[in-house]
Amino acid sequence: MNISINTKKFANAIVSVLKAIPVKAVDFRLSDVVIIADAKNKIITLLTSNTESAVKINLPINEDTVINEEGSLEIPARILWDIIKAVEDKTVTISSISDNTAKIAWTTGHGEIPAYNPKDYPEIKYEIKDKVTIHIPGKILSEGIDSIKYAISNDAIRPALNGIFFNAEETGLILVATDAHRLGISVLQDCFPSEPSSFILPVKAAAIVSDVFAGCDSVELNFDNKHAIFSSEGNVVSVTNVIGKFPDYKSVIPKDNNNILTIEKNTLKDAIKLVSVCNSKSKNTVKIEINPEVTGTEIIISAEDIGFQTQAEQKIQANDYTGEALSIAFKSDFILETLSSLPGDSIRIEMSTTKRPVYFYSEKGEEKEDKTPGLLISSILMPVLG
């Protein structure tokens, strides 16, 4: 095999492939990437797999991506990546020079790295039997995942929370993530399944899917209770689903929060960041105080650390507030991540008491063209004792 390829294009593909490679592979060859040069179909394919997912990325042949000799090659992915990102040339040539050695050449030099016969590569094959199918715009899928990934739990005791719940209903596709303290929801409008069903996408696979398909027009998702396969334009991500039952997220969505605050998102974020400098590192909380009868739409954001005798207070104006006087506290990093996940400039915060979930969402959704699926992002956050 011998190919000449644009380093920028190749680097982007390798980054996606690297996300599928485990830090400590059970089989050392699961740290490799297989490169296949197919002159007949005019594509170069990168392939890798691990114990829970497999990734295939196709690079079409053009003026800066050339197949000099077709064939295939298996080489260590991280070594390849380290060389590619260090080379300043726009093009590199990758070739096999023996059964166990590959050569990477650039204008002023070259490197030789180990190579293996890709016929023995432990590729994982996925078979989906009673599949459910959904078609999703790549940009919407990527943004839907990225907007709620902050809420994914890393608690190994609760594996069902270590991923994103794909809930395919007759009304559309809903993505949900939670760590039991906060909950992120992405509603992918007009993405209708062939039949209602659901699965849990592992956190690592979610990052791969978001990265690989962000620029694709349409992604086909096929899944059953064991596996999910995302595919578009020759790129494929195959995944083993998380085993377990995702909690009933709908039961925690507040329906009677009557204290409603509308405010500019960045105004609130900046105030929280400012006062958080003085908060207790052990408690890490900020307090929001609202008293409409005394201060109208002015709200006070504060934080303190009694042990170090520090405190800060910032007054800001809300767009509107309807409800009773309220003093409510949140983990500062949790509320900042929640606010950052929401699109738009103005947000709506619906509260009840200091002990009940608080509902965050953008005040207005973006206008969408006819028949173009949209994306609605919302979040639920539990307050803490101030």
Buried (B, 14 or more C-beta within 10 A) or exposed (E): BBBBBBBEBBBBBBBBBBBBBEEEBEEEBBBBBBBBBBBEEEBBBBBBBBEBBBBBBBBEBEEBBBBEEBBBBBBBBEBBBEBBEEBEBEBBBBBBEEEEEBBBBBEEEBBEBEBBEBEEBEBBEBEBEEBBBBBBBBBBBBBBBBBBBBBBBEEEEBBBBBBBBBBBEEEBBBBBBBBEBBBBBBBBBBBBBEEEBBBBBBBBBBBBBBBBBBEBEBBBBBBBBBBBBBBBBEBBBBBBBBEEEBBEBEEBEBEEBEBBBBBBBEBBBBBBBBBBEBBBEEBBBBBBBBBBEEBEBBBBBBBBBEEEEEEBBBEBEBBEBEBEEBEBBBBBEBBBBBBEBBBBEBBBBBBBEBEBBBBBBBBEBEEEEEEEBBBBBBBBBBBBEB
